[in-house]
Amino acid sequence: MKRIRGGSAGRRKVRVGAPDGTLTGSAGLAAVTELCDRLGVAGAIDAATGPVKVRDRGSAPAGC
């Protein structure tokens, strides 16, 4: 496995260690939510799919 170097100026480093017993079972969800927010995942999906209409029986792309 190669190490990738460079390009980390101004970025915080991720620390991985032993599990913290004080965290809840959904702590990972908070991390994923933060990552998606920073990467703009929801906005990219919205831009790619276009408008969505909502019905009583669920959601579908507009035009279906």
N, C-alpha and C positions, 0 to 999 in steps of 0.2 A: 504494500500500500504506500502511495506517495503522500507526502505532506504538501499542502498548497500554502505558499507563503505570499505575503504582500497584500496590499489592498485593505488593510485593517485599520488604517488611520482614523481615529475618532470613534471607532466602534467599541462597544463594551464586550468583554470576553464572557463566554458562557462557562459557568463552573458546574461540573458534574461531580457528584459525590454520593455519600450514603443517603438513603431515603430519610426524609424528615417526618417523624411520627406525628407532628403537630398539624401537618397539612391534611386537608380533607380528601376524600376519594375523587373529587372533581377538580382538584388543583391542576391537573393536566389540561382540562378544558380551558382554564384561564390562560394557560400558556399558548394553546392553539389559537384561541380567540385573539390574543395579542399579536401573534405571528400573522394571522389572516388580515388583521387591521393594518399592520405595517406594510404588508405586501399588496394590499388593495385587492384581495381575492374577490370579495363580494361585488365590488365595482366592475371588475373584469368580467365576472359571470353575467352581471346585469347588462353590460355593454354587448356581450356576445349573444345573449339570448333574445334581447329585445323585450317589448312589453309582454307582461303576463296577465291574463285575466283570471280572476278568482271566482269560483262557483261554489255552491253549497256542497258539492261532492268532491271538491279539491281544486288544485291549480292546473292550468294547462297553458302552453304558449298561445298567444293571440293568433287567431286564424284557424284554430282547431275546432 
